[in-house]
Amino acid sequence: MKIFYGWRMVASGGGIQFLQAGLLHQAFGAYFAMLSEEFGWSKTSLSAAATLQPMEAAVLGPVLGWVVDRFGPQGMIRLGIVAFGIGFMLLSQIETLAGFYGAFLVIALGSSLCGFFPINVAIIHWFDKFRARALSTVSLGLALGGVFVPVVAWAMQTWGWRATAFGSGLLAILVGWPLARVFRRRPEDVGETIDGLPPRGKAAERGEDPDSPDFTARQAVRTSAFWLLSLGHGFALLVVYAVSVHAITHMKEDLGYSLAEASLVITLMTVAQVGGVLVGWAVGDRFEKRYIAALCMLMHSAGLLMLTYATGAAMLVAFAVLHGGAWGLRGPFMQAIRADYFGRRSIGMILGLSAMIIVVGQIGGPIVAGVFADLTGNYRAGFTTLAVLAGMGSFFFLLAKRPVLSSPPVS
């Protein structure tokens, strides 16, 4: 039986997401702790590096969205893999804070070009009926990447962070390049159809879904749903990015755990994230996604409060289960619900414009936590503020109803 080519792209996308999560997103906290200890740089200064990737994504988002819609994501993903690997090699050589920022700028650019944005747009163009399932499967790579964090931490303690960074860059290119070559723009390019199912009339033969709305980017931004989804997504990332950057340092400095012990908590969070992804895989195409996303916001909030005021292992386990489960369940839905609401025609541009809004959460989370930690000597005030905001963010999803396309899309 022939396997639908779209699922090969899903597997490759999951592999690339695994590399990014394991080597960068989930592991950044370990680099944060090591660099802070070796160079004595402030938490605010180091947190600023974590904002480079979302800032680039926000600035370049509309341009990248236009390129993906017009030419497809395959070339962009390949270029991103190379830049991502080279950035880590540059990181291994840094001696100054300016050098750190420069290396991270290259890493961030590579991450933007081969990250969730182009990969998710690629998958959206191949799936309709099984879209949430496909995007959830891709995000398994992001979730499983956290399992690699103890390996990265062990490598840092065994060979040092410089050797670990250089090896990470080499690994990213050697493994990521063949995965990037799998991507194709549209099913028709390889003689396939959407979802691998029989086409439904002439519209389907052209790669269009007659039952799906097709908003232009201009039409999408005029709907309340576009803004509510973007704000809800941004408020969720306040917690996600703050945890990725600061959780290990909080457990190490404020709670008294070792780097290895803190990394194990992140691993448990990853296991919960995988569980959330699997739940999303099962229910994402059957239930109202915005209600599930609203529930996940409350889980993010409660989980961060457990981490903030942890007095023992039980509360850290609760944090890992609540935050990880919410992240895994909600994450893939952020792109799926936009595709459900606005269609595939201009989805790259729509996601690119959304990036200009959600960047507030990506930047704000690490910075707020870092600034409060520098001012107060611990993370309690910053983490509590972010937890409250995440809880409030659930209302954005509850209010984000499906828009109605009042007129045919115009070019």
N, C-alpha and C positions, 0 to 999 in steps of 0.2 A: 504494500500500500504506500502510495506516494505521500510524503509529509509536506504539508503546506509550507512554502518558503517563508512565509511570515513568521512561523514558529522558529525557524533557524535564526531570523533576525532578532527575535525575542531572546533566544539563548545567547546570542552574541552581545546584545545590549546588556543582558544580565551580567555577563562576564566583565564587560567594561565598567559597569557600575560597581562590581565587586572590587576591581582594582582601585577605583577612585575612593571608595569607602574605606577599604582596608589600608591603603597607603596614605590617604589624605584626610578625608572628612572625619572618620572615627579616630584616626591616629593623631590628629592635630593636637589633641590634648596632651599626648605623651611628649611631642616636640615642645609644646608650650611649657611643660614642667621642666624639661631638661634645659631649654634655652634660658628660662627665667633663673634657674639655679646657677648655670655656668656664667652668664653675662650680667645678671642682675638687672635686666631690663624690666620696666614696670609692666603690670598686667594690662594697663591701658595701651601701652605701646605695642605689646604682642597681640592684643585683641584686634588692633587696627589691621593687622595682616589678614585676619579672617574675614575682613570686610572687602578685601580687594576683589575676590571672585564675584560676589553679588553686585559690587559696584560696576565691574566690567560688564556683567550680564545686563544690568539696568541700562547702561549707556549704549551698549551694542545691541541690546535686545531687539528693537525694531528693525535694525539693519540685518541682523542674523535671521530674524523671522522672515524678512522679505527674500533673503537669499535662499533659505530653505524652501519656501513656497515656490520660488521661481526655478531653482536648479536642483533641489533635493539635498539631503543632509550628508550623503556619503563622503564627498570630498572634505567637508568641514570636519567630520569625525576623524578622518585619517590625519589631517593636519593637527587636530587637537591632541591626538595620542602622542605625536612626536614632541610637540611643545610641552606637554605634561611631563614626559620623561626627562627632557632636557632641563626643565625647571628644577627637578629634584637633584640632578647632578650639579647644577649651580648652587643649590642650597647647601650641598655638602662642603662647599668651599668658602662660605661666608665668614666674615670676621667682625662686621659692623652691623648696626641696625639698618642702615641704608642698604647694605648688601642683602640683608635678610628680606627687606621689602622688594628689592629688585628681583631676587630669585622667586619670591612668592608671586610677584606680578606675572612672571612667565608661567608658573604652575597654574595660577588662576585663569590665565588666558586659555591654556590647554584644557583645563577643566570645563570652561564654558563651551569650548568648541566641540568637545566629545562627551559632554555630560548629559544630564537628564533632559535638557531642552531639545537638542537635535535628535536624541534617541527616542524620546517620547513622541515628537512630531513624526518621525519615521514610522513608528508603530501605529500611530493613529491613522495614517494613510493606508494601512494594510488591514485594519480591523474595524468592524462596526458592531456586529452582534456579540462578539467576544472581546470587546475593547477593554473593559475593566479587568477581565481575566488576563489578557495579554499584558497590560500595564502592571498589574500586580505581580505577574511572573517576572517581568523585567526588574521590578523593585526588590525581588528576592536577592539579587546580587548586591544591592545597596545594603540590605539587612544583613546578609551573610558576611559582608565585609567587616563587620564589627568583630566577628570571630577571629579575624586576623590581628586585632589590636594587641593581644598578649604576645603574639609572635613578634610584632614590631617592637613592643616594649622589651621583650627578651633580647632581641637583636641589639637594641640601644644599650642595654646593660652589659651585653657580652662584647660587642665590637665598637660601641660608641654610636652616637647619633649621626656622625658624618658618614661613616661607612654604610649605615642603614639607609640614609638618604640617597647616596649614590647607587646602592643596590636596588632601591625602590625605583629609581629612574630607569635603570637598565631593564628591570623586570617589566615595567609598564610598557616599554617599547616592544620588547621581544614577545610579550603575550598579547598586548593590545592591538598591534598592527594586523595580524591575521584575523582578529575578531572584527576590526573596523572594515576590512575588505568584504565582509559578508553583506553589508547594507546595500540596498537598492532603493530607488526612489518610489516606484509604484508597482503594484502587482502586474500590470499590463506589460512592464518591461521584461518580465520573465515568463509571460504567458499564463499568468494566474489571475484570479479575481478576488475581490474583497472577501476576507474570511476563508477563502478557498472554497466558497459555495457557488452553486450555479448562478450566473448573472440573471438579473430580473429586468429584462427589457433593454432598450438602447441606452438609457441613462446609466445603467449599471455597467454596460459594456465600455462606457467612456470613463469608468472609475468613479461614477457619482452614485450616491444613494438617494433614490427618489423619496424616501421617507424621512430623510434627515434635513434639517434647516441648513442653509448655507449663507451665513452672515458674512458680509465684508467686515474688515477691521473697523471701518468708520461706523457701520451700523452697530457693531458689537459694543463699542465704547459709549454709545448713546443709551445703552440699557443699564438699568440699576443692577442687574445680575452681574455684569462685568465688574463693577466696582465692589459689590458686596463679596463676590468670590475672591477678588484680589486682596481685599482687606482681611478677610478671614484667613486666607493663606498666609499673608504677612504676619498676622498675630500668632499663628501657629509656629512660624519660623523664629519668632522671638525666643521661644523655649528651645526649639531644636538646635539652633546655632549657639545659644548660650551654653547648653549642655555639652555640645560637641567641643567647645573651646575650653570651658572652665570646670566641668564636672570632675575631671581627674585631679586638677589642682585643688579644688575644694575638698575632695576626700583626702588628699595627701596633706594639705596644710591645716585645714580647719578641723577635720575629723580624725586625723592621726593615722591614716592607712598608708601602706607602702604603695609605690607605683604599680607593683605586680598585683596587689590586692585590689587597687582601684580599677585596674584593667580588667580584672575578673568581673567586677560589677558591670562594666561596659559590655563584656561578653554576655552576661545574663540579660542585659537590656537588648542585645542583639537577638538572642534566642526569642525573647518576647516579641521583638519586631518581626521576626520570621513568622511567629504565630499570628500576628496581626495581618501580615500579608496573606497568609493562607486563608484566614477568615474572609478577607476582602476578595480573594480569588473565588470563594464559594458564594458570596452574597452580593458582590458588586454589581452584577448585571441583573439582579432580581429585586433590589430594594432601592428606596430613595436615597441617593448618595449624600444629599445635603444634611439629612437628619443624622446619618452616621458620622459625618464630619463634625457636626455640632457636639455630639457625644464625645468624640475624640478630643475636642478642645478642652472639655472638662477633665478628661483623663490626663492630658498634658499638664494642666494646672495642678491637679492633685499630686501627680507624680513629682513635679518640681518642688512642691512644698514638702514632700516626704524626704527628698534629697537635702533640702535646705536645713531641716530641723531634725535630721536623723540622729538618733541616740543609740543605735545598734544596727545589727545586720538585718533585722526584720524590716526596718523602714527603708533600708537601701534596696532590699528585694522588692518591696512595694513600689519604690520609685522605678526600678528597672522594668517591672511588669507593666505598670500603668503607662509610663512614658514610651517604652519600646513598643507595647501593643498598639497604642494610639498612633504612633509614627508609622508603623507598618500598615495599619488599616487605612489611615487617612491619606498618606502620601500619594499612592497611585490614583486616588480619586480626584486629586486636584486637576490633573490634566484630562482625565476621563469625563468629568462633569462639564468642563469647558467645551470639549468636543461634542458631548451630548447636546449642549445648549446652542452652540454656534456653528456646528458642522466642520467639515474638513477643508473647505475651499481656501480659507485664509487663516487656518489655525496657527501657522508659524508666526505670522504677524500679531495675531491676538495674544499668543503666549509671550511674544517679545514685548508687547506693550504692557502686559500684566507684570512683567519683571520689573518695570519701572516703579511699580507700587509695592510689590512684595519685598523689594530690596530694603524697605524701611525696617521690616522684621529681621532680615538677614544681617543688616548692619547694627540695628539697635540692640538686639539681644546680647551679643558679645560686648559691645561698648558699654551698655548700661551696667551689666554685671561687673565688667572690669573697672569702671570708674567708681562704683560704689565700694568695690573691694579695696581699691587704693585709698579711698577716703575714710572708710570705717575699719579697715583691717580684716574684714571677712566678707563672705558673699551673702549674708542673710538679707540685708535690705534690698540688694539688687535682684536676687532670685525671687523674693517675695513679690516685688513690684511686677516682675515679668509673669509670675504665676497668676496674679490677679488680672492682668491684661489678657492673658490667654483665655481665662474663664469667661471674661466679657466678650471675647471674640467669637464665642459660640453663637451669639445673636446674629452675626453677619451671615452665617450659613443658614440659619433658620429663615431669614428674610429673603434669601437668594432664590426666588422662584424662576422657573424656566421662562425665558422671554419668548414673545411671539414675533415672528418675522412678518411685518405688516406689508412689505412690498418686495418684489423680486430684487435680488442683489444686482447692483449695477457696477460696471467696471470703471 
